[in-house]
């Protein structure tokens, strides 16, 4: 997974992930699929890991990475590491972040930032494919209709 900044797209389900990946693949643009805020706590790391695996199976030529938001929940951050999630966003105390980062390094997981203010939230759009394409070409610049 690259630390290079890619367009971030918030996905809530497989249909949204596939729409984003088809659009980005058609345009040959690498993206980062990100979970909704706090998703590790209410959907679980296993859900996100499987969502990403299924999306990759459905759009195998896509170029993307992914980040699961664990918010401030160190338990979910550690669960994500056990589940094999490749990158997490974790905002605990400085002491806890250092501990989670050390364990993450040992498991090959990265701690990366999700910038929700700059990410496309596909749940706010009826046509997920069109919104993804418009976002990636700069025609859509806000998460509104």
N, C-alpha and C positions, 0 to 999 in steps of 0.2 A: 504494500500500500504506500502510495506516495504522499509526502507531506505538502506537495504542491497544491495550491488552492484551486479547487474546481468549483463550478456552480453547484450549490447545494439544493437538493429537492427533497422536501418533506413528504414521506409516503406513509400512509396509514394501512394499506392493504396491498395484496399482490397485483390487483388491477392497476393501481396507481404506479407501483414500481415498474411493471411491464410497460405501461404507457410512457413513462419517463425514459426507460432504457431504449425503447424502439425509437423514440424521437432523437435521443442523443446518438444512438448508433447510426441512424440514417444521416445525421449531420456530422458524424465522425468527431464528436465532442465527448470527452471524458467528463463524467459527473460524479458527485457524491450523493448517494441516497442516505438521508438521515431520518431517524425516527422522530415522532412527535415528542414534545417536551415531556420528560418523566416517563417515557414508555417502558423503561425497564421495570418500574414499580407496578404498573397496572397491566402490562401485557407480557412481560417477562423476557429475559434474554433469549430463551429457546425459541420464542415466537419470532424474534427479529432475525436470529441466525437462520431459521428455516425460511423466512420470507426472502432473505437475500439469496439463499441457495436455490429456491424455486425460481426467483426472478432471473438468476444467471442461467438456469436450465432453459427457460423460455426464450431468452435473448442471449444466446451463447457468445455472439460476436461483440457484445457491448463492452465498453471500457468504463469501469466504475469502481468506486470503493464505497464504503458505508461506515456510518457512525451511529451507535446506539446511545441515546441520552439516558444517563443514570442519575441525573440531577445531583442531589447531595446524599444519595443512598449508597453508602459504602458496601452494604450487604449485596445489593443488586449489582454494583460494580464488580465485586468479587465473583458473584454468580455468573456474570457475563464472561469473565476470564475463564471460568470452568467450562462454560458452554462453547468456548472457541470463537467468540465474537472477536473480530479482528481490530476494531477500534471503538473506543468509548469516549463519551464526553462526561466528565465527572467533576463536580464543583464542591467537594467537601472542604473541610478545614485544611489549612496548609499542611498540617502534620499528617492528616489522613491521605491527602493527595500524594504526598511523598511516599507513603507506604503502598498505596494502590499503584502508583507509577512503578515502584520497584518490583512488585509482583507482576505487573503487566509486562514489564521488560523481560522478566524470566519466562513468560508464556508467549512472547512474541506479539503481544497486543499493544497498540498505541493509545495514548491519551491525546485526543484531538479536540478542537473547538468546533462547536456548531454555532453558526451565526444566524439565529432565527430571524433577525431583522432583515437579512439579505437573502434568505432562502425562499424558494417557491413552495407554497403550501398547496398541494394538489387537491386537498379536500375542499378548498374554497372555489373550485372551478368545475363546471359541469363537463366540459370536454377536456379530459386530462391530456390527451395527445396534443391537441391544439395549444393548450396552455403551456405544455412543455416546450413545444417548438417555438412559440412566441417568446418565452422566457429566454431560451438559448440564443435566439437571434436578436434579443434586445427590444423586441416589439412590445413586450409586456415587462413593466418595470416595478409593478406593485402587486400585492396579493389582493387585488380587487377586480371586479368585473368591468 
